[in-house]
């Protein structure tokens, strides 16, 4: 399997989990819609780098999520507000077996023997060690965070003025 040195979370990102390389170094196993690969960074390093790359910090993303959602256990985070990418953990973010999921890529969740089976948009599946109601609560919190931070209120209007077409007092 191919190993990349760095990774920035993209819209095609489905999920990531911890992975140890043959030398015992903590890396990440990344699953995107069309490929799977290993990154020579821990999941926490990928989250930090992804938020930092667009001018934010991981701690700021965590603080913002807690501000919007309250003191939610295993809070989701807005990794990229420009591309609207929110991720949420299956366990405590510091736990070794945590899986970080992108709710935009999840099509359906079902219960299977006390665990949750996730079906992604590309029809791939993943079974996580969480009961369906608990998992769906985390998924719903992530979706709520994305909606709460979206500015689609009619009061907010943004547009770009073309300086070439702009009339000034000098030209009138």
PEVENLIN-V114993 format. One record per backbone hydrogen bond with DSSP energy under -0.5 kcal/mol. CO is the residue of the C=O (numbers start at 0). NH is the residue of the N-H. E is the energy in kcal/mol with one decimal. If there is no record, write none. Layout:
BEGIN
co,nh,e
CO,NH,E
CO,NH,E
END
This chain:
BEGIN
co,nh,e
1,3,-0.5
1,37,-2.1
3,39,-3.1
9,12,-1.8
11,32,-1.6
13,101,-2.4
14,30,-2.7
15,99,-2.5
16,28,-3.0
18,26,-3.7
20,23,-2.1
24,20,-2.3
26,18,-2.0
27,29,-0.6
27,38,-2.7
28,16,-1.7
29,31,-0.5
29,36,-2.0
30,13,-2.8
30,14,-1.6
34,31,-3.1
36,29,-3.2
37,3,-2.9
38,27,-2.2
38,40,-1.7
41,45,-2.2
42,46,-2.4
43,47,-2.5
44,48,-2.7
45,49,-2.6
46,50,-2.1
47,51,-2.4
48,52,-2.2
49,53,-0.6
50,53,-0.7
50,55,-2.3
51,54,-1.8
56,60,-2.2
57,61,-2.3
58,62,-2.7
59,63,-2.6
60,64,-2.1
61,65,-2.3
62,66,-2.0
63,67,-2.2
64,68,-3.0
65,69,-1.8
69,71,-2.2
71,74,-0.7
76,78,-1.0
76,86,-2.5
79,83,-0.8
79,84,-2.3
83,85,-0.7
84,78,-1.8
84,79,-1.8
85,102,-0.7
86,76,-2.7
87,100,-2.6
91,94,-2.1
94,97,-1.4
97,17,-0.6
98,89,-1.5
98,100,-0.5
99,15,-1.8
100,87,-1.8
100,102,-0.6
101,104,-1.7
102,105,-1.0
104,106,-0.5
104,120,-2.4
107,118,-3.0
109,116,-3.5
111,114,-1.4
114,111,-2.4
114,116,-0.5
115,117,-0.6
115,127,-2.7
116,109,-2.2
117,119,-0.6
117,125,-1.8
118,106,-2.6
118,107,-1.9
119,122,-2.1
123,119,-3.1
125,117,-3.7
125,127,-0.5
127,115,-2.2
127,129,-2.2
130,134,-2.5
131,135,-3.0
132,136,-1.7
133,137,-1.7
134,138,-2.4
135,139,-2.6
136,140,-2.4
137,141,-2.0
138,142,-2.3
139,143,-2.5
140,144,-2.3
141,145,-1.9
142,146,-2.0
143,147,-3.0
144,148,-1.6
146,149,-0.7
149,151,-0.9
152,155,-1.7
154,156,-0.7
159,161,-0.5
160,162,-0.7
161,164,-1.2
161,165,-1.0
167,170,-0.7
167,171,-0.7
168,171,-0.5
END
